[in-house]
Amino acid sequence: MVYYSRTSEDDFVEILNGLATWKKHPLGHKHAMQYVSDIRKSADSICKKLFHQNCIYKQHLNYGTHIHVYKRNAYTQWYIIYNWDAVNRIAYVLKILNNYLTRSIE
């Protein structure tokens, strides 16, 4: 089961708004909604994973211990940061960022 924190739910809203108002290439409402739905579907699949990757970026570790990567295209990846309860097989999604917002380890 996947649970979403209030912060991660807010992230979905911010992503939707960002896609719809993107100055370079804004998406129509329907397309933006589908984009966000695709990210959520990817997050919903976390519990089916056999291996849960640990976060390595300092910025990601501020939010959780594990990371699920949704590769949207050749340029954009979404990082779904979560804590994993292995006993109950529950993922607690805490934050959603993309590769443009993530700084590498110094």
C-alpha positions in Angstrom: 0.0 0.0 0.0 1.2 3.5 -0.7 0.4 6.4 1.5 1.0 10.0 0.5 2.0 12.8 2.9 0.3 16.2 2.7 3.6 17.5 1.2 3.6 15.0 -1.6 -0.1 15.7 -2.4 0.8 19.4 -2.6 3.7 18.4 -4.9 1.2 16.9 -7.3 -0.8 20.2 -7.4 2.4 22.2 -7.9 3.5 19.9 -10.7 0.1 20.3 -12.4 0.2 24.1 -12.1 3.8 24.2 -13.2 3.0 22.2 -16.4 0.0 24.3 -17.2 1.8 27.6 -16.8 5.3 26.6 -18.1 6.5 29.6 -20.1 8.6 27.5 -22.5 5.9 25.1 -23.5 2.7 25.0 -21.4 0.6 21.9 -21.5 -3.2 21.9 -21.9 -5.2 21.0 -18.9 -6.0 17.5 -20.1 -2.4 16.7 -21.0 -1.1 18.1 -17.7 -3.6 16.0 -15.8 -2.5 12.9 -17.6 1.1 13.7 -16.9 0.5 14.0 -13.2 -1.6 10.8 -13.3 1.3 9.0 -14.9 3.6 10.1 -12.1 1.1 8.9 -9.5 0.7 5.5 -11.2 4.4 5.1 -11.1 4.4 5.9 -7.4 1.5 3.5 -6.8 3.7 0.7 -8.1 6.4 1.1 -5.4 5.0 -1.8 -3.3 5.4 -4.2 -6.2 9.2 -3.6 -6.3 11.5 -6.4 -5.2 14.3 -3.9 -4.5 14.0 -0.5 -2.8 16.8 1.8 -3.7 18.3 4.0 -1.0 18.5 7.8 -1.5 22.0 9.0 -2.3 21.5 12.8 -2.8 21.7 14.9 0.4 18.7 16.8 -0.8 16.6 13.6 -1.1 17.8 12.4 2.3 16.1 15.4 3.9 12.8 13.9 3.0 13.1 10.1 3.1 15.3 7.0 2.9 14.3 5.5 -0.4 13.8 6.6 -3.9 11.7 5.5 -6.9 12.6 7.0 -10.2 10.0 7.6 -12.9 11.7 8.3 -16.2 9.3 10.4 -18.2 11.5 10.9 -21.3 15.2 11.2 -22.2 15.5 14.5 -20.3 13.1 14.3 -17.4 13.1 12.0 -14.4 10.8 12.3 -11.4 12.2 11.2 -8.0 9.6 9.9 -5.6 11.1 9.9 -2.2 9.6 7.6 0.4 10.1 5.6 3.6 9.6 1.9 3.3 8.0 -0.3 6.0 9.2 -3.8 4.9 7.2 -5.7 7.5 3.9 -4.3 6.4 4.9 -3.5 2.8 3.9 0.1 3.0 5.5 3.0 1.2 5.1 6.5 2.8 5.7 8.9 -0.1 7.1 12.1 1.4 8.3 14.3 -1.6 8.3 14.4 -5.4 11.0 16.2 -7.2 12.4 16.2 -10.7 16.0 16.0 -11.9 15.9 19.8 -12.7 15.3 20.5 -9.0 17.9 18.0 -7.6 21.4 19.0 -6.9 24.2 16.4 -7.0 26.2 15.4 -3.9 29.1 17.8 -3.4 
